[in-house]
């Protein structure tokens, strides 16, 4: 597929990465030569996974894809993009509810550096409701997330919550399955 040689930075929290993010990366790679996922360090949010854990997860999720790069950044995104020679900031938009926030960020970033263009991509419809926050909530309450995240994330979630939170729904589901 024809594409530019541009490097696109895909910034985010990725706490954890979801199939929606993976879908955006796949679409990004169809247009840009390289896509670099950059995890924001020192976010105000209280993350479930440490930055190092998130990097490990991304490494496993994108293993064997030479056009996907992984990194962390702090400070202004445009400064980071300029430093690594990226001309594009890639972000996914799932629904209208994302738009206000994304639009504000894109215009602020443009004001800070007009040479860096923000490009929005839409994930597949089946991922429009998938967010890292909901994945964590659903998993913790015992719901199934295997269609929503790569296998490494499901495994890491299991490890993270092992012996911590009561995954009540999960045990109920297992009990039901045993009955059948
Ligand atoms: O996945 P998220 O949490 O929605 O990602 C938000 C992110 C990392 C893209 C955003 O918080 C960001 O770019 N932060 C860096 C600080 C910055 O550059 N702020 C000014 C422009 S809005």
Backbone and ligand atoms as CSV (ligand in chain L), in Angstrom:
chain,resi,resn,atom,element,x,y,z
A,1,UNK,N,N,0.852,-1.207,0.000
A,1,UNK,CA,C,0.000,0.000,0.000
A,1,UNK,C,C,0.884,1.252,0.000
A,2,UNK,N,N,0.607,2.237,-0.855
A,2,UNK,CA,C,1.456,3.430,-0.880
A,2,UNK,C,C,1.347,4.200,0.433
A,3,UNK,N,N,2.491,4.744,0.874
A,3,UNK,CA,C,2.451,5.520,2.111
A,3,UNK,C,C,3.584,6.528,2.117
A,4,UNK,N,N,3.459,7.503,2.974
A,4,UNK,CA,C,4.526,8.483,3.105
A,4,UNK,C,C,5.625,7.872,3.967
A,5,UNK,N,N,6.775,8.560,4.001
A,5,UNK,CA,C,7.860,8.056,4.852
A,5,UNK,C,C,7.803,8.676,6.244
A,6,UNK,N,N,6.767,9.481,6.443
A,6,UNK,CA,C,6.693,10.256,7.693
A,6,UNK,C,C,6.644,9.377,8.932
A,7,UNK,N,N,7.220,9.933,9.999
A,7,UNK,CA,C,7.100,9.296,11.315
A,7,UNK,C,C,5.919,9.943,12.034
A,8,UNK,N,N,5.000,9.105,12.490
A,8,UNK,CA,C,3.855,9.605,13.256
A,8,UNK,C,C,4.022,9.189,14.708
A,9,UNK,N,N,3.861,10.154,15.608
A,9,UNK,CA,C,3.882,9.831,17.039
A,9,UNK,C,C,2.452,9.594,17.499
A,10,UNK,N,N,2.242,8.466,18.138
A,10,UNK,CA,C,0.925,8.139,18.694
A,10,UNK,C,C,1.080,8.213,20.219
A,11,UNK,N,N,0.736,9.373,20.802
A,11,UNK,CA,C,0.939,9.533,22.241
A,11,UNK,C,C,-0.253,9.022,23.032
A,12,UNK,N,N,-0.018,8.651,24.274
A,12,UNK,CA,C,-1.152,8.233,25.096
A,12,UNK,C,C,-0.702,7.691,26.430
A,13,UNK,N,N,-1.709,7.259,27.198
A,13,UNK,CA,C,-1.421,6.641,28.492
A,13,UNK,C,C,-1.215,5.130,28.319
A,14,UNK,N,N,-1.989,4.541,27.432
A,14,UNK,CA,C,-1.888,3.099,27.138
A,14,UNK,C,C,-1.879,2.278,28.430
A,15,UNK,N,N,-2.864,2.556,29.292
A,15,UNK,CA,C,-2.907,1.911,30.620
A,15,UNK,C,C,-4.173,1.075,30.777
A,16,UNK,N,N,-4.284,-0.057,30.107
A,16,UNK,CA,C,-3.322,-0.673,29.194
A,16,UNK,C,C,-3.732,-0.421,27.734
A,17,UNK,N,N,-2.859,-0.873,26.830
A,17,UNK,CA,C,-3.168,-0.785,25.402
A,17,UNK,C,C,-4.370,-1.696,25.109
A,18,UNK,N,N,-5.240,-1.245,24.209
A,18,UNK,CA,C,-6.424,-2.039,23.849
A,18,UNK,C,C,-6.374,-2.401,22.363
A,19,UNK,N,N,-7.307,-3.249,21.961
A,19,UNK,CA,C,-7.374,-3.578,20.534
A,19,UNK,C,C,-7.732,-2.349,19.704
A,20,UNK,N,N,-8.389,-1.375,20.338
A,20,UNK,CA,C,-8.682,-0.119,19.633
A,20,UNK,C,C,-7.391,0.608,19.284
A,21,UNK,N,N,-6.445,0.654,20.235
A,21,UNK,CA,C,-5.138,1.269,19.953
A,21,UNK,C,C,-4.424,0.495,18.835
A,22,UNK,N,N,-4.468,-0.835,18.940
A,22,UNK,CA,C,-3.791,-1.668,17.932
A,22,UNK,C,C,-4.361,-1.383,16.543
A,23,UNK,N,N,-5.663,-1.193,16.502
A,23,UNK,CA,C,-6.334,-0.915,15.241
A,23,UNK,C,C,-5.868,0.437,14.657
A,24,UNK,N,N,-5.710,1.414,15.543
A,24,UNK,CA,C,-5.236,2.739,15.077
A,24,UNK,C,C,-3.796,2.623,14.555
A,25,UNK,N,N,-2.972,1.838,15.244
A,25,UNK,CA,C,-1.581,1.666,14.790
A,25,UNK,C,C,-1.574,1.018,13.400
A,26,UNK,N,N,-2.403,-0.005,13.233
A,26,UNK,CA,C,-2.471,-0.705,11.939
A,26,UNK,C,C,-2.880,0.280,10.833
A,27,UNK,N,N,-3.865,1.096,11.123
A,27,UNK,CA,C,-4.307,2.084,10.137
A,27,UNK,C,C,-3.221,3.130,9.898
A,28,UNK,N,N,-2.542,3.519,10.977
A,28,UNK,CA,C,-1.468,4.502,10.848
A,28,UNK,C,C,-0.349,3.981,9.953
A,29,UNK,N,N,-0.051,2.694,10.103
A,29,UNK,CA,C,1.044,2.107,9.310
A,29,UNK,C,C,0.692,2.015,7.824
A,30,UNK,N,N,-0.585,2.074,7.514
A,30,UNK,CA,C,-0.993,2.048,6.107
A,30,UNK,C,C,-0.718,3.394,5.438
A,31,UNK,N,N,-0.505,4.414,6.248
A,31,UNK,CA,C,-0.319,5.768,5.708
A,31,UNK,C,C,1.092,6.295,5.980
A,32,UNK,N,N,1.618,5.993,7.168
A,32,UNK,CA,C,2.921,6.532,7.561
A,32,UNK,C,C,3.984,5.435,7.589
A,33,UNK,N,N,5.216,5.860,7.354
A,33,UNK,CA,C,6.313,4.890,7.308
A,33,UNK,C,C,6.558,4.217,8.640
A,34,UNK,N,N,6.472,5.010,9.721
A,34,UNK,CA,C,6.690,4.474,11.057
A,34,UNK,C,C,5.683,5.092,12.019
A,35,UNK,N,N,5.268,4.298,12.971
A,35,UNK,CA,C,4.398,4.820,14.024
A,35,UNK,C,C,5.108,4.577,15.349
A,36,UNK,N,N,5.231,5.636,16.141
A,36,UNK,CA,C,5.921,5.518,17.430
A,36,UNK,C,C,4.924,5.769,18.557
A,37,UNK,N,N,4.656,4.713,19.312
A,37,UNK,CA,C,3.789,4.882,20.480
A,37,UNK,C,C,4.616,5.495,21.593
A,38,UNK,N,N,4.137,6.589,22.141
A,38,UNK,CA,C,4.888,7.295,23.177
A,38,UNK,C,C,4.019,7.428,24.420
A,39,UNK,N,N,4.480,6.785,25.491
A,39,UNK,CA,C,3.714,6.791,26.749
A,39,UNK,C,C,4.060,8.048,27.544
A,40,UNK,N,N,3.029,8.761,27.944
A,40,UNK,CA,C,3.262,9.955,28.765
A,40,UNK,C,C,3.675,9.554,30.188
A,41,UNK,N,N,4.828,10.059,30.609
A,41,UNK,CA,C,5.302,9.826,31.975
A,41,UNK,C,C,4.826,10.995,32.825
A,42,UNK,N,N,4.564,10.731,34.093
A,42,UNK,CA,C,4.130,11.786,35.017
A,42,UNK,C,C,2.759,12.337,34.691
A,43,UNK,N,N,1.904,11.497,34.187
A,43,UNK,CA,C,0.538,11.934,33.958
A,43,UNK,C,C,-0.117,12.164,35.318
A,44,UNK,N,N,-1.146,13.023,35.340
A,44,UNK,CA,C,-1.839,13.257,36.617
A,44,UNK,C,C,-2.680,12.049,37.017
A,45,UNK,N,N,-2.949,11.198,36.026
A,45,UNK,CA,C,-3.766,10.014,36.322
A,45,UNK,C,C,-2.970,9.032,37.175
A,46,UNK,N,N,-3.680,8.259,38.018
A,46,UNK,CA,C,-3.048,7.186,38.795
A,46,UNK,C,C,-3.098,5.936,37.938
A,47,UNK,N,N,-1.995,5.530,37.334
A,47,UNK,CA,C,-2.064,4.388,36.416
A,47,UNK,C,C,-2.129,3.048,37.147
A,48,UNK,N,N,-2.705,2.064,36.483
A,48,UNK,CA,C,-2.704,0.701,37.027
A,48,UNK,C,C,-1.333,0.077,36.790
A,49,UNK,N,N,-0.819,0.246,35.576
A,49,UNK,CA,C,0.484,-0.316,35.219
A,49,UNK,C,C,1.535,0.801,35.239
A,50,UNK,N,N,2.710,0.456,35.748
A,50,UNK,CA,C,3.801,1.436,35.738
A,50,UNK,C,C,4.219,1.678,34.285
A,51,UNK,N,N,4.973,2.735,34.085
A,51,UNK,CA,C,5.432,3.042,32.721
A,51,UNK,C,C,6.243,1.865,32.170
A,52,UNK,N,N,7.108,1.281,33.027
A,52,UNK,CA,C,7.940,0.157,32.568
A,52,UNK,C,C,7.071,-1.041,32.190
A,53,UNK,N,N,6.038,-1.291,33.002
A,53,UNK,CA,C,5.124,-2.406,32.688
A,53,UNK,C,C,4.392,-2.145,31.365
A,54,UNK,N,N,3.964,-0.907,31.178
A,54,UNK,CA,C,3.260,-0.586,29.928
A,54,UNK,C,C,4.175,-0.734,28.717
A,55,UNK,N,N,5.432,-0.372,28.917
A,55,UNK,CA,C,6.400,-0.541,27.816
A,55,UNK,C,C,6.579,-2.022,27.491
A,56,UNK,N,N,6.693,-2.843,28.550
A,56,UNK,CA,C,6.852,-4.295,28.338
A,56,UNK,C,C,5.649,-4.862,27.579
A,57,UNK,N,N,4.458,-4.404,27.974
A,57,UNK,CA,C,3.238,-4.879,27.328
A,57,UNK,C,C,3.247,-4.479,25.843
A,58,UNK,N,N,3.622,-3.243,25.589
A,58,UNK,CA,C,3.652,-2.777,24.190
A,58,UNK,C,C,4.684,-3.566,23.391
A,59,UNK,N,N,5.840,-3.830,24.024
A,59,UNK,CA,C,6.888,-4.601,23.332
A,59,UNK,C,C,6.337,-5.943,22.887
A,60,UNK,N,N,5.608,-6.589,23.788
A,60,UNK,CA,C,5.067,-7.911,23.448
A,60,UNK,C,C,3.951,-7.802,22.401
A,61,UNK,N,N,3.107,-6.803,22.561
A,61,UNK,CA,C,1.977,-6.654,21.630
A,61,UNK,C,C,2.446,-6.355,20.206
A,62,UNK,N,N,3.563,-5.638,20.072
A,62,UNK,CA,C,4.019,-5.226,18.730
A,62,UNK,C,C,5.294,-5.942,18.306
A,63,UNK,N,N,5.605,-7.037,18.982
A,63,UNK,CA,C,6.849,-7.768,18.671
A,63,UNK,C,C,6.881,-8.146,17.186
A,64,UNK,N,N,8.057,-7.939,16.577
A,64,UNK,CA,C,8.234,-8.366,15.190
A,64,UNK,C,C,7.700,-7.362,14.182
A,65,UNK,N,N,7.337,-6.183,14.621
A,65,UNK,CA,C,6.879,-5.167,13.670
A,65,UNK,C,C,7.901,-4.029,13.626
A,66,UNK,N,N,8.789,-4.065,12.629
A,66,UNK,CA,C,9.903,-3.109,12.623
A,66,UNK,C,C,9.461,-1.668,12.400
A,67,UNK,N,N,8.246,-1.474,11.930
A,67,UNK,CA,C,7.812,-0.093,11.691
A,67,UNK,C,C,7.080,0.518,12.894
A,68,UNK,N,N,6.987,-0.275,13.965
A,68,UNK,CA,C,6.384,0.256,15.196
A,68,UNK,C,C,7.499,0.513,16.206
A,69,UNK,N,N,7.562,1.741,16.706
A,69,UNK,CA,C,8.574,2.102,17.698
A,69,UNK,C,C,7.882,2.434,19.014
A,70,UNK,N,N,8.613,2.221,20.109
A,70,UNK,CA,C,8.018,2.439,21.428
A,70,UNK,C,C,8.914,3.352,22.251
A,71,UNK,N,N,8.283,4.246,22.999
A,71,UNK,CA,C,9.088,5.186,23.778
A,71,UNK,C,C,8.228,5.784,24.892
A,72,UNK,N,N,8.869,6.569,25.741
A,72,UNK,CA,C,8.134,7.334,26.748
A,72,UNK,C,C,8.493,8.799,26.533
A,73,UNK,N,N,7.651,9.678,27.050
A,73,UNK,CA,C,8.015,11.095,26.978
A,73,UNK,C,C,7.432,11.826,28.172
A,74,UNK,N,N,8.022,12.976,28.468
A,74,UNK,CA,C,7.435,13.856,29.484
A,74,UNK,C,C,7.531,15.268,28.934
A,75,UNK,N,N,6.803,16.163,29.520
A,75,UNK,CA,C,6.809,17.540,29.010
A,75,UNK,C,C,5.847,17.672,27.846
A,76,UNK,N,N,6.103,18.681,27.029
A,76,UNK,CA,C,5.179,18.955,25.925
A,76,UNK,C,C,5.326,17.931,24.804
A,77,UNK,N,N,4.190,17.488,24.317
A,77,UNK,CA,C,4.188,16.508,23.232
A,77,UNK,C,C,4.875,17.054,21.974
A,78,UNK,N,N,4.613,18.315,21.650
A,78,UNK,CA,C,5.214,18.863,20.423
A,78,UNK,C,C,6.737,18.925,20.532
A,79,UNK,N,N,7.243,19.179,21.743
A,79,UNK,CA,C,8.701,19.202,21.921
A,79,UNK,C,C,9.270,17.812,21.664
A,80,UNK,N,N,8.546,16.804,22.180
A,80,UNK,CA,C,8.988,15.427,21.971
A,80,UNK,C,C,8.931,15.083,20.473
A,81,UNK,N,N,7.814,15.445,19.838
A,81,UNK,CA,C,7.655,15.117,18.406
A,81,UNK,C,C,8.786,15.750,17.588
A,82,UNK,N,N,9.093,17.004,17.900
A,82,UNK,CA,C,10.166,17.702,17.175
A,82,UNK,C,C,11.498,17.009,17.407
A,83,UNK,N,N,11.727,16.614,18.655
A,83,UNK,CA,C,13.013,15.983,19.024
A,83,UNK,C,C,13.238,14.686,18.249
A,84,UNK,N,N,12.161,13.913,18.026
A,84,UNK,CA,C,12.344,12.615,17.347
A,84,UNK,C,C,12.095,12.731,15.836
A,85,UNK,N,N,11.833,13.940,15.364
A,85,UNK,CA,C,11.681,14.152,13.920
A,85,UNK,C,C,10.329,13.705,13.379
A,86,UNK,N,N,9.315,13.770,14.231
A,86,UNK,CA,C,7.968,13.383,13.774
A,86,UNK,C,C,7.224,14.612,13.256
A,87,UNK,N,N,6.581,14.453,12.113
A,87,UNK,CA,C,5.822,15.577,11.545
A,87,UNK,C,C,4.331,15.424,11.821
A,88,UNK,N,N,3.977,14.277,12.391
A,88,UNK,CA,C,2.557,13.978,12.584
A,88,UNK,C,C,2.311,13.466,14.005
A,89,UNK,N,N,1.211,13.938,14.595
A,89,UNK,CA,C,0.697,13.352,15.845
A,89,UNK,C,C,-0.537,12.556,15.447
A,90,UNK,N,N,-0.525,11.296,15.795
A,90,UNK,CA,C,-1.647,10.408,15.431
A,90,UNK,C,C,-2.519,10.176,16.660
A,91,UNK,N,N,-3.814,10.357,16.497
A,91,UNK,CA,C,-4.740,10.061,17.601
A,91,UNK,C,C,-5.968,9.367,17.037
A,92,UNK,N,N,-6.573,8.541,17.854
A,92,UNK,CA,C,-7.804,7.869,17.453
A,92,UNK,C,C,-9.002,8.635,17.990
A,93,UNK,N,N,-10.057,8.678,17.186
A,93,UNK,CA,C,-11.316,9.265,17.662
A,93,UNK,C,C,-12.382,8.188,17.553
A,94,UNK,N,N,-12.985,7.860,18.680
A,94,UNK,CA,C,-13.972,6.773,18.669
A,94,UNK,C,C,-15.376,7.284,18.459
A,95,UNK,N,N,-15.681,8.391,19.089
A,95,UNK,CA,C,-17.058,8.886,19.053
A,95,UNK,C,C,-17.036,10.388,19.248
A,96,UNK,N,N,-18.199,10.980,19.091
A,96,UNK,CA,C,-18.312,12.426,19.248
A,96,UNK,C,C,-17.802,12.867,20.619
A,97,UNK,N,N,-17.988,12.004,21.621
A,97,UNK,CA,C,-17.574,12.360,22.980
A,97,UNK,C,C,-16.063,12.566,23.089
A,98,UNK,N,N,-15.293,11.983,22.195
A,98,UNK,CA,C,-13.837,12.196,22.206
A,98,UNK,C,C,-13.479,13.549,21.597
A,99,UNK,N,N,-14.400,14.063,20.791
A,99,UNK,CA,C,-14.020,15.132,19.880
A,99,UNK,C,C,-13.556,16.408,20.577
A,100,UNK,N,N,-14.316,16.881,21.570
A,100,UNK,CA,C,-13.996,18.155,22.235
A,100,UNK,C,C,-12.565,18.167,22.761
A,101,UNK,N,N,-12.252,17.109,23.517
A,101,UNK,CA,C,-10.931,16.980,24.138
A,101,UNK,C,C,-9.840,16.909,23.065
A,102,UNK,N,N,-10.074,16.077,22.063
A,102,UNK,CA,C,-9.062,15.887,21.016
A,102,UNK,C,C,-8.865,17.162,20.206
A,103,UNK,N,N,-9.988,17.851,19.931
A,103,UNK,CA,C,-9.941,19.080,19.145
A,103,UNK,C,C,-9.137,20.145,19.900
A,104,UNK,N,N,-9.403,20.262,21.193
A,104,UNK,CA,C,-8.663,21.229,22.014
A,104,UNK,C,C,-7.176,20.932,22.007
A,105,UNK,N,N,-6.847,19.646,22.197
A,105,UNK,CA,C,-5.430,19.277,22.234
A,105,UNK,C,C,-4.766,19.557,20.889
A,106,UNK,N,N,-5.467,19.198,19.817
A,106,UNK,CA,C,-4.887,19.367,18.481
A,106,UNK,C,C,-4.644,20.849,18.191
A,107,UNK,N,N,-5.608,21.699,18.569
A,107,UNK,CA,C,-5.435,23.133,18.286
A,107,UNK,C,C,-4.351,23.742,19.174
A,108,UNK,N,N,-4.279,23.266,20.416
A,108,UNK,CA,C,-3.211,23.764,21.303
A,108,UNK,C,C,-1.849,23.330,20.759
A,109,UNK,N,N,-1.768,22.081,20.333
A,109,UNK,CA,C,-0.494,21.597,19.779
A,109,UNK,C,C,-0.129,22.361,18.506
A,110,UNK,N,N,-1.131,22.694,17.722
A,110,UNK,CA,C,-0.859,23.459,16.492
A,110,UNK,C,C,-0.356,24.858,16.831
A,111,UNK,N,N,-0.936,25.431,17.885
A,111,UNK,CA,C,-0.481,26.763,18.310
A,111,UNK,C,C,0.975,26.698,18.788
A,112,UNK,N,N,1.280,25.588,19.484
A,112,UNK,CA,C,2.632,25.442,20.025
A,112,UNK,C,C,3.659,25.162,18.926
A,113,UNK,N,N,3.243,24.417,17.917
A,113,UNK,CA,C,4.123,24.141,16.781
A,113,UNK,C,C,3.305,23.862,15.524
A,114,UNK,N,N,3.120,24.891,14.692
A,114,UNK,CA,C,2.253,24.751,13.506
A,114,UNK,C,C,2.797,23.769,12.461
A,115,UNK,N,N,4.064,23.372,12.611
A,115,UNK,CA,C,4.623,22.451,11.597
A,115,UNK,C,C,4.234,21.000,11.849
A,116,UNK,N,N,3.719,20.736,13.034
A,116,UNK,CA,C,3.340,19.352,13.357
A,116,UNK,C,C,1.833,19.207,13.206
A,117,UNK,N,N,1.449,18.294,12.363
A,117,UNK,CA,C,0.024,18.122,12.030
A,117,UNK,C,C,-0.571,16.985,12.857
A,118,UNK,N,N,-1.761,17.216,13.408
A,118,UNK,CA,C,-2.461,16.127,14.093
A,118,UNK,C,C,-3.367,15.431,13.097
A,119,UNK,N,N,-3.285,14.125,13.060
A,119,UNK,CA,C,-4.140,13.327,12.175
A,119,UNK,C,C,-4.994,12.411,13.034
A,120,UNK,N,N,-6.308,12.475,12.826
A,120,UNK,CA,C,-7.222,11.611,13.571
A,120,UNK,C,C,-7.616,10.424,12.707
A,121,UNK,N,N,-7.650,9.274,13.319
A,121,UNK,CA,C,-8.144,8.095,12.605
A,121,UNK,C,C,-9.252,7.451,13.417
A,122,UNK,N,N,-10.167,6.802,12.725
A,122,UNK,CA,C,-11.275,6.131,13.412
A,122,UNK,C,C,-10.981,4.648,13.495
A,123,UNK,N,N,-11.131,4.075,14.672
A,123,UNK,CA,C,-10.951,2.621,14.755
A,123,UNK,C,C,-12.140,1.905,14.128
A,124,UNK,N,N,-12.015,0.610,13.958
A,124,UNK,CA,C,-13.141,-0.190,13.474
A,124,UNK,C,C,-14.334,0.035,14.398
A,125,UNK,N,N,-15.521,-0.029,13.823
A,125,UNK,CA,C,-16.739,0.244,14.613
A,125,UNK,C,C,-16.800,-0.622,15.871
A,126,UNK,N,N,-16.297,-1.843,15.735
A,126,UNK,CA,C,-16.398,-2.774,16.870
A,126,UNK,C,C,-15.571,-2.325,18.072
A,127,UNK,N,N,-14.716,-1.315,17.879
A,127,UNK,CA,C,-13.907,-0.843,19.002
A,127,UNK,C,C,-14.341,0.524,19.510
A,128,UNK,N,N,-15.446,1.057,18.980
A,128,UNK,CA,C,-15.789,2.440,19.334
A,128,UNK,C,C,-16.114,2.588,20.817
A,129,UNK,N,N,-16.500,1.528,21.472
A,129,UNK,CA,C,-16.852,1.630,22.890
A,129,UNK,C,C,-15.717,1.144,23.802
A,130,UNK,N,N,-14.599,0.755,23.215
A,130,UNK,CA,C,-13.503,0.188,24.014
A,130,UNK,C,C,-12.586,1.301,24.525
A,131,UNK,N,N,-12.367,1.332,25.827
A,131,UNK,CA,C,-11.407,2.273,26.396
A,131,UNK,C,C,-10.597,1.531,27.458
A,132,UNK,N,N,-9.411,2.024,27.738
A,132,UNK,CA,C,-8.569,1.399,28.764
A,132,UNK,C,C,-9.307,1.397,30.101
A,133,UNK,N,N,-9.995,2.483,30.399
A,133,UNK,CA,C,-10.694,2.592,31.689
A,133,UNK,C,C,-11.759,1.509,31.812
A,134,UNK,N,N,-12.560,1.342,30.760
A,134,UNK,CA,C,-13.631,0.344,30.830
A,134,UNK,C,C,-13.079,-1.075,30.868
A,135,UNK,N,N,-11.998,-1.305,30.134
A,135,UNK,CA,C,-11.381,-2.635,30.150
A,135,UNK,C,C,-10.986,-3.005,31.578
A,136,UNK,N,N,-10.353,-2.063,32.280
A,136,UNK,CA,C,-9.912,-2.329,33.660
A,136,UNK,C,C,-11.114,-2.590,34.558
A,137,UNK,N,N,-12.146,-1.758,34.387
A,137,UNK,CA,C,-13.332,-1.897,35.234
A,137,UNK,C,C,-14.022,-3.235,34.987
A,138,UNK,N,N,-14.235,-3.554,33.713
A,138,UNK,CA,C,-14.932,-4.793,33.367
A,138,UNK,C,C,-14.140,-5.996,33.864
A,139,UNK,N,N,-12.823,-5.961,33.650
A,139,UNK,CA,C,-12.005,-7.098,34.081
A,139,UNK,C,C,-12.089,-7.273,35.586
A,140,UNK,N,N,-11.954,-6.152,36.293
A,140,UNK,CA,C,-11.927,-6.224,37.760
A,140,UNK,C,C,-13.243,-6.753,38.319
A,141,UNK,N,N,-14.332,-6.472,37.590
A,141,UNK,CA,C,-15.639,-6.936,38.068
A,141,UNK,C,C,-15.998,-8.304,37.506
A,142,UNK,N,N,-15.043,-8.939,36.844
A,142,UNK,CA,C,-15.253,-10.316,36.423
A,142,UNK,C,C,-15.760,-10.497,35.011
A,143,UNK,N,N,-15.819,-9.397,34.241
A,143,UNK,CA,C,-16.285,-9.523,32.849
A,143,UNK,C,C,-15.169,-9.988,31.930
A,144,UNK,N,N,-15.570,-10.441,30.739
A,144,UNK,CA,C,-14.605,-10.973,29.780
A,144,UNK,C,C,-14.050,-9.819,28.941
A,145,UNK,N,N,-12.726,-9.758,28.806
A,145,UNK,CA,C,-12.124,-8.686,28.003
A,145,UNK,C,C,-11.279,-9.246,26.861
A,146,UNK,N,N,-11.350,-10.560,26.664
A,146,UNK,CA,C,-10.420,-11.182,25.714
A,146,UNK,C,C,-10.580,-10.663,24.280
A,147,UNK,N,N,-11.759,-10.173,23.914
A,147,UNK,CA,C,-11.930,-9.639,22.555
A,147,UNK,C,C,-11.495,-8.177,22.463
A,148,UNK,N,N,-11.194,-7.596,23.602
A,148,UNK,CA,C,-10.966,-6.145,23.627
A,148,UNK,C,C,-9.502,-5.752,23.753
A,149,UNK,N,N,-8.677,-6.706,24.167
A,149,UNK,CA,C,-7.253,-6.413,24.402
A,149,UNK,C,C,-6.402,-7.552,23.839
A,150,UNK,N,N,-5.130,-7.268,23.537
A,150,UNK,CA,C,-4.252,-8.365,23.105
A,150,UNK,C,C,-4.025,-9.339,24.267
A,151,UNK,N,N,-3.681,-10.607,23.970
A,151,UNK,CA,C,-3.524,-11.616,25.022
A,151,UNK,C,C,-2.580,-11.188,26.145
A,152,UNK,N,N,-1.510,-10.480,25.818
A,152,UNK,CA,C,-0.556,-10.067,26.854
A,152,UNK,C,C,-1.235,-9.178,27.903
A,153,UNK,N,N,-2.182,-8.367,27.486
A,153,UNK,CA,C,-2.846,-7.479,28.446
A,153,UNK,C,C,-3.749,-8.276,29.370
A,154,UNK,N,N,-4.460,-9.242,28.797
A,154,UNK,CA,C,-5.333,-10.061,29.647
A,154,UNK,C,C,-4.483,-10.784,30.706
A,155,UNK,N,N,-3.353,-11.302,30.255
A,155,UNK,CA,C,-2.469,-12.026,31.180
A,155,UNK,C,C,-1.960,-11.086,32.285
A,156,UNK,N,N,-1.512,-9.899,31.871
A,156,UNK,CA,C,-0.985,-8.938,32.851
A,156,UNK,C,C,-2.070,-8.466,33.814
A,157,UNK,N,N,-3.311,-8.329,33.312
A,157,UNK,CA,C,-4.415,-7.926,34.200
A,157,UNK,C,C,-4.646,-9.010,35.246
A,158,UNK,N,N,-4.621,-10.256,34.774
A,158,UNK,CA,C,-4.819,-11.381,35.699
A,158,UNK,C,C,-3.738,-11.345,36.786
A,159,UNK,N,N,-2.487,-11.134,36.361
A,159,UNK,CA,C,-1.385,-11.090,37.326
A,159,UNK,C,C,-1.548,-9.920,38.292
A,160,UNK,N,N,-1.949,-8.784,37.735
A,160,UNK,CA,C,-2.063,-7.563,38.545
A,160,UNK,C,C,-3.120,-7.708,39.631
A,161,UNK,N,N,-4.247,-8.315,39.274
A,161,UNK,CA,C,-5.352,-8.389,40.224
A,161,UNK,C,C,-5.338,-9.677,41.051
A,162,UNK,N,N,-4.383,-10.575,40.730
A,162,UNK,CA,C,-4.355,-11.850,41.459
A,162,UNK,C,C,-4.266,-11.595,42.970
A,163,UNK,N,N,-5.225,-12.185,43.714
A,163,UNK,CA,C,-5.214,-12.063,45.168
A,163,UNK,C,C,-5.583,-10.683,45.678
A,164,UNK,N,N,-5.957,-9.770,44.764
A,164,UNK,CA,C,-6.270,-8.396,45.203
A,164,UNK,C,C,-7.765,-8.183,45.274
A,165,UNK,N,N,-8.370,-8.043,44.120
A,165,UNK,CA,C,-9.794,-7.693,44.107
A,165,UNK,C,C,-10.648,-8.932,43.882
A,166,UNK,N,N,-11.823,-8.942,44.459
A,166,UNK,CA,C,-12.704,-10.079,44.217
A,166,UNK,C,C,-13.305,-9.991,42.820
A,167,UNK,N,N,-12.930,-10.910,41.961
A,167,UNK,CA,C,-13.494,-10.898,40.614
A,167,UNK,C,C,-14.757,-11.752,40.656
A,168,UNK,N,N,-15.779,-11.212,41.364
A,168,UNK,CA,C,-16.982,-11.989,41.665
A,168,UNK,C,C,-17.617,-12.585,40.416
A,169,UNK,N,N,-17.804,-11.738,39.392
A,169,UNK,CA,C,-18.458,-12.206,38.162
A,169,UNK,C,C,-17.716,-13.356,37.542
A,170,UNK,N,N,-16.377,-13.292,37.617
A,170,UNK,CA,C,-15.572,-14.323,36.972
A,170,UNK,C,C,-15.821,-15.668,37.623
A,171,UNK,N,N,-15.891,-15.677,38.958
A,171,UNK,CA,C,-16.082,-16.972,39.609
A,171,UNK,C,C,-17.493,-17.486,39.335
A,172,UNK,N,N,-18.462,-16.507,39.233
A,172,UNK,CA,C,-19.825,-16.923,38.916
A,172,UNK,C,C,-19.863,-17.566,37.543
A,173,UNK,N,N,-19.147,-16.929,36.583
A,173,UNK,CA,C,-19.139,-17.444,35.218
A,173,UNK,C,C,-18.527,-18.841,35.190
A,174,UNK,N,N,-17.436,-19.004,35.971
A,174,UNK,CA,C,-16.799,-20.317,35.994
A,174,UNK,C,C,-17.746,-21.352,36.591
A,175,UNK,N,N,-18.449,-20.927,37.654
A,175,UNK,CA,C,-19.361,-21.854,38.312
A,175,UNK,C,C,-20.460,-22.279,37.345
A,176,UNK,N,N,-20.974,-21.278,36.602
A,176,UNK,CA,C,-22.038,-21.586,35.637
A,176,UNK,C,C,-21.533,-22.593,34.616
A,177,UNK,N,N,-20.298,-22.312,34.124
A,177,UNK,CA,C,-19.741,-23.172,33.095
A,177,UNK,C,C,-19.604,-24.602,33.584
A,178,UNK,N,N,-19.203,-24.708,34.872
A,178,UNK,CA,C,-19.020,-26.047,35.431
A,178,UNK,C,C,-20.347,-26.811,35.466
A,179,UNK,N,N,-21.445,-26.063,35.717
A,179,UNK,CA,C,-22.743,-26.723,35.845
A,179,UNK,C,C,-23.189,-27.369,34.537
A,180,UNK,N,N,-22.851,-26.669,33.403
A,180,UNK,CA,C,-23.356,-27.149,32.114
A,180,UNK,C,C,-22.765,-28.470,31.677
L,1,LIG,O1,O,-4.278,8.414,26.323
L,1,LIG,P1,P,-4.491,9.799,26.836
L,1,LIG,O2,O,-4.374,9.831,28.334
L,1,LIG,O3,O,-5.782,10.403,26.350
L,1,LIG,O4,O,-3.300,10.705,26.233
L,1,LIG,C1,C,-3.195,12.077,26.538
L,1,LIG,C2,C,-1.902,12.680,25.983
L,1,LIG,C3,C,-0.701,11.917,26.488
L,1,LIG,C4,C,-1.926,12.628,24.483
L,1,LIG,C5,C,-1.851,14.167,26.435
L,1,LIG,O5,O,-2.089,14.239,27.805
L,1,LIG,C6,C,-0.518,14.852,26.119
L,1,LIG,O6,O,-0.136,14.990,24.996
L,1,LIG,N1,N,0.193,15.294,27.164
L,1,LIG,C7,C,1.482,15.934,27.033
L,1,LIG,C8,C,1.457,17.362,27.587
L,1,LIG,C9,C,1.179,18.374,26.512
L,1,LIG,O7,O,1.830,18.428,25.500
L,1,LIG,N2,N,0.164,19.248,26.780
L,1,LIG,C10,C,-0.176,20.356,25.905
L,1,LIG,C11,C,-0.952,19.984,24.671
L,1,LIG,S1,S,-2.600,19.527,24.998
